[in-house]
Amino acid sequence: MQQAWGKANNERFTWHDLRAKALTDADAQGGNAQALAGHASAQMTQRYIKQKRVKVVDPLRRSSQGQPATRPDRD
């Protein structure tokens, strides 16, 4: 799987990345990411969440340069 992923010019991926993304999404939706992860400290959970925050684009809106516009209410 890693070879096919790399040939498609994607960044390196691990299953750990998937876990971090799930925690980030849970936090963004108001869930308890710390409980989901089983972390004893909120600081550890925040390390995971900070790493996987991404800009959300709205594919139906275009900026003046013709690129998808980012939503101002998201990171």
MIDOSE-1310 file (N, C-alpha, C; in nm, 2 decimals, decimal comma, always signed):
residues 75
mqqa	+0,08/-0,12/+0,00/+0,00/+0,00/+0,00/+0,09/+0,13/+0,00; +0,20/+0,12/+0,08/+0,28/+0,24/+0,08/+0,34/+0,28/-0,05; +0,38/+0,17/-0,13/+0,44/+0,20/-0,26/+0,34/+0,26/-0,36; +0,21/+0,21/-0,36/+0,11/+0,27/-0,44/+0,08/+0,41/-0,40
wgka	+0,08/+0,44/-0,27/+0,05/+0,57/-0,21/+0,16/+0,67/-0,26; +0,28/+0,62/-0,25/+0,40/+0,71/-0,29/+0,40/+0,73/-0,44; +0,37/+0,63/-0,52/+0,36/+0,65/-0,67/+0,26/+0,75/-0,71; +0,15/+0,77/-0,63/+0,05/+0,87/-0,66/+0,09/+1,01/-0,61
nner	+0,21/+1,02/-0,57/+0,27/+1,15/-0,52/+0,20/+1,20/-0,39; +0,16/+1,11/-0,31/+0,10/+1,15/-0,18/+0,21/+1,15/-0,07; +0,18/+1,22/+0,03/+0,28/+1,22/+0,15/+0,28/+1,08/+0,21; +0,38/+1,06/+0,29/+0,39/+0,93/+0,36/+0,27/+0,92/+0,45
ftwh	+0,21/+0,80/+0,46/+0,10/+0,77/+0,54/+0,12/+0,66/+0,64; +0,08/+0,67/+0,76/+0,08/+0,56/+0,86/-0,06/+0,55/+0,92; -0,09/+0,44/+0,98/-0,22/+0,42/+1,05/-0,23/+0,51/+1,17; -0,11/+0,55/+1,22/-0,11/+0,65/+1,33/-0,17/+0,78/+1,28
dlra	-0,15/+0,82/+1,15/-0,21/+0,94/+1,09/-0,36/+0,93/+1,10; -0,41/+0,81/+1,07/-0,56/+0,80/+1,07/-0,61/+0,82/+1,21; -0,54/+0,77/+1,31/-0,59/+0,79/+1,45/-0,59/+0,93/+1,48; -0,48/+1,00/+1,45/-0,47/+1,15/+1,48/-0,59/+1,22/+1,40
kalt	-0,62/+1,19/+1,28/-0,72/+1,25/+1,21/-0,86/+1,23/+1,27; -0,88/+1,11/+1,32/-1,01/+1,08/+1,39/-1,02/+1,16/+1,51; -0,91/+1,18/+1,59/-0,92/+1,26/+1,71/-0,95/+1,41/+1,67; -0,88/+1,45/+1,57/-0,90/+1,59/+1,52/-1,05/+1,61/+1,48
dada	-1,11/+1,52/+1,41/-1,25/+1,53/+1,37/-1,34/+1,52/+1,48; -1,31/+1,44/+1,58/-1,40/+1,43/+1,70/-1,40/+1,56/+1,78; -1,28/+1,62/+1,79/-1,27/+1,75/+1,86/-1,34/+1,86/+1,78; -1,33/+1,86/+1,65/-1,40/+1,96/+1,57/-1,55/+1,95/+1,58
qggn	-1,60/+1,83/+1,60/-1,74/+1,81/+1,61/-1,80/+1,82/+1,75; -1,71/+1,86/+1,85/-1,75/+1,87/+1,98/-1,75/+1,75/+2,07; -1,68/+1,65/+2,01/-1,67/+1,52/+2,09/-1,56/+1,53/+2,19; -1,54/+1,43/+2,27/-1,44/+1,42/+2,37/-1,32/+1,34/+2,31
aqal	-1,23/+1,41/+2,24/-1,12/+1,34/+2,18/-1,03/+1,27/+2,28; -1,01/+1,33/+2,40/-0,93/+1,28/+2,50/-0,98/+1,14/+2,55; -1,11/+1,13/+2,57/-1,17/+1,00/+2,61/-1,16/+0,90/+2,50; -1,18/+0,95/+2,37/-1,17/+0,86/+2,26/-1,03/+0,80/+2,25
agha	-0,93/+0,88/+2,27/-0,79/+0,84/+2,26/-0,74/+0,76/+2,38; -0,81/+0,78/+2,49/-0,76/+0,71/+2,62/-0,64/+0,78/+2,68; -0,62/+0,91/+2,64/-0,51/+0,98/+2,70/-0,54/+1,03/+2,84; -0,43/+1,02/+2,93/-0,45/+1,07/+3,07/-0,45/+1,22/+3,07
saqm	-0,38/+1,28/+2,98/-0,37/+1,43/+2,98/-0,42/+1,49/+2,85; -0,48/+1,61/+2,87/-0,54/+1,69/+2,76/-0,42/+1,74/+2,67; -0,31/+1,76/+2,73/-0,19/+1,81/+2,65/-0,15/+1,71/+2,54; -0,15/+1,58/+2,57/-0,12/+1,48/+2,48/-0,22/+1,48/+2,36
tqry	-0,35/+1,48/+2,40/-0,45/+1,49/+2,29/-0,43/+1,61/+2,20; -0,40/+1,72/+2,26/-0,38/+1,84/+2,18/-0,27/+1,83/+2,08; -0,16/+1,75/+2,12/-0,05/+1,73/+2,03/-0,10/+1,66/+1,90; -0,18/+1,56/+1,92/-0,24/+1,49/+1,81/-0,33/+1,58/+1,72
ikqk	-0,41/+1,65/+1,79/-0,51/+1,73/+1,71/-0,44/+1,84/+1,64; -0,34/+1,91/+1,69/-0,27/+2,02/+1,63/-0,21/+1,97/+1,50; -0,16/+1,85/+1,50/-0,09/+1,79/+1,38/-0,18/+1,77/+1,26; -0,31/+1,75/+1,28/-0,39/+1,71/+1,17/-0,50/+1,81/+1,14
rvkv	-0,49/+1,94/+1,18/-0,58/+2,04/+1,14/-0,56/+2,07/+1,00; -0,66/+2,08/+0,92/-0,65/+2,11/+0,78/-0,75/+2,22/+0,74; -0,72/+2,29/+0,63/-0,81/+2,39/+0,58/-0,92/+2,32/+0,51; -1,04/+2,36/+0,53/-1,16/+2,30/+0,46/-1,19/+2,39/+0,35
vdpl	-1,21/+2,34/+0,23/-1,24/+2,42/+0,11/-1,39/+2,39/+0,07; -1,45/+2,48/+0,01/-1,59/+2,47/-0,04/-1,57/+2,46/-0,19; -1,59/+2,34/-0,25/-1,57/+2,32/-0,39/-1,67/+2,39/-0,48; -1,78/+2,44/-0,42/-1,88/+2,51/-0,50/-1,85/+2,66/-0,51
rrss	-1,77/+2,71/-0,43/-1,73/+2,86/-0,43/-1,59/+2,87/-0,49; -1,57/+2,97/-0,56/-1,44/+3,00/-0,62/-1,38/+3,13/-0,57; -1,25/+3,14/-0,55/-1,19/+3,27/-0,52/-1,18/+3,35/-0,64; -1,13/+3,47/-0,63/-1,11/+3,55/-0,75/-1,00/+3,49/-0,84
qgqp	-0,91/+3,40/-0,79/-0,81/+3,34/-0,87/-0,86/+3,21/-0,93; -0,98/+3,17/-0,91/-1,04/+3,05/-0,97/-1,01/+2,93/-0,88; -0,96/+2,94/-0,76/-0,93/+2,83/-0,68/-1,05/+2,81/-0,58; -1,07/+2,69/-0,53/-1,17/+2,67/-0,43/-1,15/+2,76/-0,31
atrp	-1,25/+2,83/-0,26/-1,24/+2,92/-0,15/-1,25/+2,85/-0,02; -1,16/+2,89/+0,07/-1,17/+2,83/+0,21/-1,28/+2,89/+0,29; -1,33/+2,81/+0,38/-1,44/+2,86/+0,46/-1,38/+2,94/+0,58; -1,43/+3,06/+0,60/-1,37/+3,15/+0,70/-1,40/+3,09/+0,84
drd	-1,50/+3,00/+0,86/-1,53/+2,96/+0,99/-1,45/+2,83/+1,03; -1,36/+2,79/+0,95/-1,28/+2,67/+0,98/-1,13/+2,71/+0,98; -1,05/+2,62/+1,04/-0,90/+2,64/+1,05/-0,84/+2,62/+0,92
